[in-house]
Amino acid sequence: DPDMPFVPSIPEDQFILVEEGDPTVIPCRTSDPDAQVTLVNSLDKSVYALYDTKQGFIGNFPAGSYTCKTMVKGTEFKSDEFLIYIIRATSQLPVEIEALKTVYKTGETIVVTCVVFDNEVVNLQWNYPGKVKEKGLIKLDDIKVPSQKLVYTLTIPEASVKDTGDYECTARHATKEVKENKKVVITVHDKGFVHLEPQFSPLEAVNLHEVKNFVVDVQ
């Protein structure tokens, strides 16, 4: 098609996630397999790479913006812009779930955090008793110093007895078929309670100058 020398790309193809050191494909394909195609970066400088008419340019590219160019009967055409983002990601997916406490009273705020280490981009999903009602508030903190970690915080305000149950986070790797899930059990009581268990009798006798300990277990 002389009026459309580059095959239209979908938005998902224009944003390219690549792990550090891995080769990738910039998928600008032409409708004419004999077309001469040039790859340029954001500074409009040519970038050398192997071109496959069925895939696009193949190589190790730095992060940034790239565009393909070709000529048809003396007229220059440009492809869509492709954005390459380099991510740090280990092949494993270390995940930890943390809860400051696992027993709450009605009306308190439940806070659970899920931490993903050494990976910049993951897909993380929460499962918890109030998810159907979208009761939870989710916040993400991307910490890079002193080491890379993603901290996902789930907050449940005004907890009720119905919020008792399993709180589970599932993390999926951005580029590999790897997933990891962690779970913590949270209990919400209608009222607070204290259980006392004294380890002495109702009446105790003590000799003069004697030191005696009175122990009570409190839960």
Phi, psi and chi 1 to 4 in degrees:
 res  aa     phi    psi   chi1   chi2   chi3   chi4
   1 ASP       -  105.8 -177.8   -7.0      -      -
   2 PRO   -64.6  -22.6   21.8  -31.3      -      -
   3 ASP   -86.2  -15.0  -64.2  -38.7      -      -
   4 MET  -140.1   75.1 -177.8  138.7  -20.6      -
   5 PRO   -67.8  -25.1   21.8  -31.5      -      -
   6 PHE  -101.2  131.7  -74.2  106.5      -      -
   7 VAL   -63.1  127.5  177.8      -      -      -
   8 PRO   -57.7  140.0  -22.8   33.3      -      -
   9 SER  -105.6  151.1   56.0      -      -      -
  10 ILE   -86.9  155.7   58.7  175.2      -      -
  11 PRO   -55.4  -34.4  -26.7   34.0      -      -
  12 GLU   -63.5  -27.8  -71.0   82.2   -5.4      -
  13 ASP   -78.9  -18.3  -73.0  -19.6      -      -
  14 GLN   -85.3  -16.3  -67.4  173.2 -115.7      -
  15 PHE  -111.3  110.7 -172.8   76.0      -      -
  16 ILE  -113.8  117.2  -55.1  166.7      -      -
  17 LEU   -93.0  128.5  -70.0  177.5      -      -
  18 VAL  -133.1  134.2 -169.5      -      -      -
  19 GLU   -74.2  149.5  -71.0 -174.9   35.2      -
  20 GLU   -51.9  127.6  -79.6 -178.8  -41.6      -
  21 GLY    86.0   -8.4      -      -      -      -
  22 ASP   -89.1  144.0  -77.3   -1.3      -      -
  23 PRO   -73.8  159.9   26.8  -32.7      -      -
  24 THR  -147.5  176.6 -169.9      -      -      -
  25 VAL  -119.8  129.8  175.4      -      -      -
  26 ILE   -95.3  104.4  -62.8  175.8      -      -
  27 PRO   -83.4   56.9   31.3  -33.7      -      -
  28 CYS   -94.3  108.8   53.5      -      -      -
  29 ARG  -111.1  148.3  -63.3  173.9  -66.5  120.3
  30 THR  -103.5  153.5   57.2      -      -      -
  31 SER   -77.9  -14.9   56.3      -      -      -
  32 ASP  -112.0  110.0  176.2    5.6      -      -
  33 PRO   -63.6  -15.6   20.8  -31.2      -      -
  34 ASP   -95.6    3.8  -63.6  -38.4      -      -
  35 ALA   -67.1  145.5      -      -      -      -
  36 GLN   -91.0  120.4  -62.3  -61.2  -52.3      -
  37 VAL  -116.6  138.8 -173.9      -      -      -
  38 THR  -119.8  140.2  -55.6      -      -      -
  39 LEU  -104.5  130.6  179.1   66.3      -      -
  40 VAL  -127.6  152.9  -63.8      -      -      -
  41 ASN   -94.1 -169.8   59.1   20.3      -      -
  42 SER   -66.6  -19.7   56.4      -      -      -
  43 LEU   -90.9    8.1  -58.6  175.0      -      -
  44 ASP    64.2   28.0 -153.6   32.9      -      -
  45 LYS   -98.9  141.0  -69.5 -174.2  176.9 -179.7
  46 SER   -67.2  141.0  -64.4      -      -      -
  47 VAL  -118.5  125.7  177.3      -      -      -
  48 TYR   -80.5  131.1  175.3   76.3      -      -
  49 ALA  -163.2  157.1      -      -      -      -
  50 LEU   -69.7  133.4  174.4   67.7      -      -
  51 TYR  -111.7  127.8 -174.5   69.8      -      -
  52 ASP  -115.4  121.0 -176.6  -41.9      -      -
  53 THR   -61.9  -23.4   56.3      -      -      -
  54 LYS   -92.9  -12.0  -66.0 -177.9  179.7 -179.6
  55 GLN  -122.6  -51.3  -63.5 -175.1   65.1      -
  56 GLY   131.8 -156.9      -      -      -      -
  57 PHE   -82.8  133.9  -75.7   98.3      -      -
  58 ILE  -118.8  131.1  -56.3  169.0      -      -
  59 GLY   170.3 -176.7      -      -      -      -
  60 ASN   -97.1  108.3  -69.8   78.8      -      -
  61 PHE  -111.6  139.6  -56.3  103.9      -      -
  62 PRO   -66.4  160.5  -15.7   28.1      -      -
  63 ALA   -61.8  144.5      -      -      -      -
  64 GLY   149.5 -167.3      -      -      -      -
  65 SER  -103.5  138.5  167.5      -      -      -
  66 TYR  -135.8  146.3  -64.9   85.8      -      -
  67 THR  -137.9  147.4  -52.2      -      -      -
  68 CYS  -104.9  147.1  -57.7      -      -      -
  69 LYS  -128.6  149.8  -66.1 -179.4  178.3 -178.8
  70 THR  -152.2  161.1 -169.7      -      -      -
  71 MET  -112.6  135.3  -61.5  -72.7  -69.1      -
  72 VAL  -130.0  110.9  177.9      -      -      -
  73 LYS    51.9   46.0  -63.8  179.8 -179.7  178.5
  74 GLY    82.3   -2.4      -      -      -      -
  75 THR  -106.5  131.0  -57.4      -      -      -
  76 GLU   -86.6  135.3 -176.7  179.6   79.4      -
  77 PHE  -121.1  145.2  -72.8   84.0      -      -
  78 LYS  -116.4  145.5  -69.8 -176.2  177.2 -179.2
  79 SER   -81.3  178.9   70.7      -      -      -
  80 ASP   -64.2  162.7  -67.2  -38.7      -      -
  81 GLU   -82.4  137.3 -177.4 -177.3   38.8      -
  82 PHE  -114.9  131.2  -63.0   90.9      -      -
  83 LEU  -109.4  123.3  -62.9  172.0      -      -
  84 ILE  -103.6  129.0  -68.4 -177.8      -      -
  85 TYR  -120.9  120.7 -179.3   62.6      -      -
  86 ILE   -88.0  126.9  -53.1  -64.7      -      -
  87 ILE  -117.1  150.2   61.1  171.6      -      -
  88 ARG   -93.2  123.6  -79.0 -175.4  -69.9  167.1
  89 ALA  -154.1  128.3      -      -      -      -
  90 THR   -85.9  159.0   58.0      -      -      -
  91 SER   -68.6  -26.8   56.4      -      -      -
  92 GLN   -88.3  170.3  -58.3  -60.0  -45.5      -
  93 LEU  -133.6   80.5 -158.9   55.9      -      -
  94 PRO   -71.0  122.8  -10.7   25.4      -      -
  95 VAL  -132.8  138.4  178.1      -      -      -
  96 GLU  -131.9  142.1  -71.7 -176.2    4.4      -
  97 ILE  -112.9  139.0 -165.5  167.2      -      -
  98 GLU  -135.0  139.2  -58.8  170.4   -5.5      -
  99 ALA  -134.5  128.3      -      -      -      -
 100 LEU   -58.7  -36.5  -66.6  177.4      -      -
 101 LYS  -151.0  160.6   58.4 -179.5 -175.8  176.2
 102 THR  -114.7   -1.0   56.1      -      -      -
 103 VAL  -123.4  125.8  177.9      -      -      -
 104 TYR  -128.0  163.8  -70.2   84.5      -      -
 105 LYS  -103.2  156.3  -69.5 -172.4  -61.5 -178.8
 106 THR   -54.6  134.1  -65.1      -      -      -
 107 GLY    97.0  -16.6      -      -      -      -
 108 GLU   -79.7  168.3  -69.6 -173.6  -37.5      -
 109 THR  -103.0  121.4  -60.2      -      -      -
 110 ILE   -84.1  133.6  -61.9  172.8      -      -
 111 VAL  -130.2  122.4  179.0      -      -      -
 112 VAL  -129.9  135.1 -178.2      -      -      -
 113 THR  -118.6  144.4   59.7      -      -      -
 114 CYS  -121.9  123.8 -164.6      -      -      -
 115 VAL  -114.8  126.7 -175.2      -      -      -
 116 VAL  -109.6  124.9 -177.2      -      -      -
 117 PHE  -101.3  145.8  -62.1   91.2      -      -
 118 ASP    62.3   20.4  -57.8  -35.1      -      -
 119 ASN  -136.1  129.1  -75.7  -92.6      -      -
 120 GLU   -84.5  -31.6  -79.3 -171.6  -66.7      -
 121 VAL  -131.0  117.4 -178.7      -      -      -
 122 VAL  -138.1  163.4  -61.9      -      -      -
 123 ASN  -105.7  114.4  177.9   11.3      -      -
 124 LEU  -118.0  133.7 -172.9  130.5      -      -
 125 GLN  -125.5  143.1  -67.7 -179.3  -35.6      -
 126 TRP  -103.8  144.5  -73.0   97.1      -      -
 127 ASN  -127.5  127.3  -79.8  -51.9      -      -
 128 TYR  -158.2  163.5   56.6   96.4      -      -
 129 PRO   -57.0  -34.1  -27.6   35.6      -      -
 130 GLY   -94.0   13.6      -      -      -      -
 131 LYS   -64.8  -38.3 -175.7  175.1 -179.1  179.2
 132 VAL   -58.7  -37.2  174.9      -      -      -
 133 LYS   -88.8    4.8  -64.0 -176.4  178.1  179.7
 134 GLU    51.0   47.1  -62.7 -177.4  -11.7      -
 135 LYS   -78.4  -24.6 -170.1  172.9 -178.5 -180.0
 136 GLY   -84.1  147.0      -      -      -      -
 137 LEU  -106.6  129.0  -54.1  172.5      -      -
 138 ILE  -115.8  131.0  -61.1  171.1      -      -
 139 LYS  -126.9  144.6 -175.3 -177.7   75.5  167.0
 140 LEU  -120.5  129.6  168.1   61.7      -      -
 141 ASP  -116.6  122.3  -67.6  -51.9      -      -
 142 ASP   -98.8  103.8 -173.1   -6.7      -      -
 143 ILE  -102.8  127.6  -60.7  171.1      -      -
 144 LYS  -112.3  -17.6  -61.7 -173.7 -177.3  -61.8
 145 VAL  -125.6  134.2  178.5      -      -      -
 146 PRO   -79.8  -11.2   30.0  -34.7      -      -
 147 SER  -145.5  162.1   60.0      -      -      -
 148 GLN   -75.8  125.1  172.7   66.7   44.9      -
 149 LYS  -154.6  143.4   63.0 -179.7  178.1  179.1
 150 LEU  -105.0  122.3  -61.6  172.3      -      -
 151 VAL  -110.5  108.5 -178.5      -      -      -
 152 TYR   -97.6  124.0  -63.6   83.7      -      -
 153 THR  -114.3  124.0  -56.0      -      -      -
 154 LEU  -104.3  123.1  173.1   65.8      -      -
 155 THR  -118.7  129.4  -55.8      -      -      -
 156 ILE  -115.1  101.4  -48.4  -69.9      -      -
 157 PRO   -76.7  153.7   25.7  -29.5      -      -
 158 GLU    50.3   59.5  -64.5  -67.9  -34.9      -
 159 ALA   -63.1  147.6      -      -      -      -
 160 SER  -127.2  175.0   69.6      -      -      -
 161 VAL   -58.9  -29.9  175.2      -      -      -
 162 LYS   -67.0  -14.4  -67.8 -178.4  179.6  178.7
 163 ASP   -85.4    3.3  -68.1  -51.3      -      -
 164 THR   -70.4  137.1  -65.4      -      -      -
 165 GLY   148.7 -161.8      -      -      -      -
 166 ASP   -85.7  132.7  -65.3  -17.2      -      -
 167 TYR  -114.3  113.5  -75.0   69.7      -      -
 168 GLU  -127.3  134.9 -175.5  177.7   52.8      -
 169 CYS  -116.5  138.4   65.9      -      -      -
 170 THR  -122.4  120.0  -57.8      -      -      -
 171 ALA  -106.2  135.7      -      -      -      -
 172 ARG  -119.4  136.4  -72.8  179.5  171.4   79.7
 173 HIS   -64.1  145.0 -157.8  -73.9      -      -
 174 ALA   -69.2  -34.8      -      -      -      -
 175 THR  -123.9   -7.9   58.5      -      -      -
 176 LYS  -122.8  158.5  -65.7 -178.2  173.3   65.1
 177 GLU   -82.4   65.5  -68.5  -63.4  -38.6      -
 178 VAL  -127.0  134.0  178.0      -      -      -
 179 LYS  -141.0  156.3   74.4  173.5 -176.3  176.7
 180 GLU  -144.5  137.8 -173.9   70.6   32.4      -
 181 ASN  -131.8  147.4   66.1  -66.9      -      -
 182 LYS  -131.2  153.1  -62.7  -72.6 -178.0  177.4
 183 LYS  -140.3  145.8 -177.9  177.5   71.3  173.5
 184 VAL  -136.5  144.9   64.0      -      -      -
 185 VAL   -99.1  125.7  179.6      -      -      -
 186 ILE  -112.4  135.8  -59.3  -70.9      -      -
 187 THR  -119.2  131.0  -55.9      -      -      -
 188 VAL  -117.0  122.7 -178.0      -      -      -
 189 HIS   -98.9  148.2  -67.3  -77.1      -      -
 190 ASP   -63.2  -37.7 -172.8   34.1      -      -
 191 LYS  -136.1  156.8  -61.9  177.3 -178.3  178.5
 192 GLY   -75.5  160.1      -      -      -      -
 193 PHE  -149.2  153.1   62.3   89.6      -      -
 194 VAL  -128.0  132.6  176.0      -      -      -
 195 HIS  -114.7  120.1  177.5   68.1      -      -
 196 LEU  -108.9  137.1  -59.5  176.7      -      -
 197 GLU  -134.9   90.8 -171.3  175.3  -28.3      -
 198 PRO   -70.9  142.6   24.0  -30.7      -      -
 199 GLN  -106.2   43.9  -63.1 -179.4    3.9      -
 200 PHE  -153.6  167.3   49.8   86.9      -      -
 201 SER   -83.1  164.0  -56.5      -      -      -
 202 PRO   -58.8  -30.5  -25.0   34.7      -      -
 203 LEU  -127.3  125.5  178.6   62.4      -      -
 204 GLU  -126.3  138.8  -67.5  -79.7  -11.9      -
 205 ALA  -105.2  140.6      -      -      -      -
 206 VAL  -131.1  131.8 -177.7      -      -      -
 207 ASN   -73.9  157.8  -66.6  -34.6      -      -
 208 LEU   -57.8  134.3 -172.3   63.1      -      -
 209 HIS    67.8    3.4  -55.4  -54.3      -      -
 210 GLU   -80.2  138.8 -179.7 -175.0   -5.0      -
 211 VAL   -99.3  124.6  175.9      -      -      -
 212 LYS  -131.0  135.9 -170.3  162.2 -173.3  175.3
 213 ASN   -95.8  135.3  -68.7  -35.3      -      -
 214 PHE  -112.2  113.1  -65.2   87.6      -      -
 215 VAL  -106.9  133.8  179.6      -      -      -
 216 VAL  -128.3  127.2  179.6      -      -      -
 217 ASP   -86.1  128.7  -75.8  -22.0      -      -
 218 VAL  -119.4  127.1 -177.6      -      -      -
 219 GLN  -119.3      -  -70.3 -173.4  -22.5      -
